[in-house]
Amino acid sequence: MTIQETLNELDAITKRMSETDSLEQSFAEYEKGMKLIKECAAQITEIENKVRVLQDRPEEDGNNSFGE
């Protein structure tokens, strides 16, 4: 699941939680949401690490693609 798909699913979970009167259903949705948040955070961390590697890697001509 992509980050955008995860965020869309989290939005759907939020809507379902606000529409139900069932505490059990709300808690089940909450658990699903927390799992998705952890997965999304892990994906973001992985992307951040890849960006750091790219930023730290010097280009052959001495310049990097970020203009530093």
N, C-alpha and C positions, 0 to 999 in steps of 0.2 A: 504494500500500500504506500502510495506517495504521501508526502507531507500534506499536500493539498487535499487529497482524498481523506486523510486522517482528520484534518480540520473540518471538512464537510461532515464527516461522521460525528465528530464531537458536537457540531452545531445541531445535527439531527437528534443526538442524545439529549442535549439541553432542551430542545423543544418537547421531546417525549416526556422528559422529567417534569416539565412545567404543565403538561396536559393531563397527568395522571394523579389520581387521589390515593393510589396504592403505595404505601410506604415500602412494601417489598419490591414492587416494580421500580420505584425510584432508586432504591438501594442497588438493585441489579444493574440499572443503567449507570449509576455512579461508579460501580466497579468496572464496567466496560470502559467508561470514560477515563478512569484513572490508568487503566492498562494502556489505552491509546495515547494518553499524555506521555507516559513513560517511553513508549515506542517512538513517538514523535521527537521527544527530547534526545533520545539516543541517535536518531537520524540527523538531527540538527548538529549534535556534537561531532558526529562523523564528518559531516560536511565542513564544519568549522576547522577540524583538524586537517582536512585536505586543503583548505584554503591557506592555512598556516604553512603547510609544506610548500605550496606553490609560491607563497610570498617569500619564504626563506631561501628558495632555490634561485641562484643568480642566473640571469640570461647569458647567453654566449657573448653578447656585445657589451655586457656590463650593466645593462638596464633591465629592469623587470617590467612586466606589463602593467604595473600599478603606478608608474611614473615616479618612482622613488629613486 
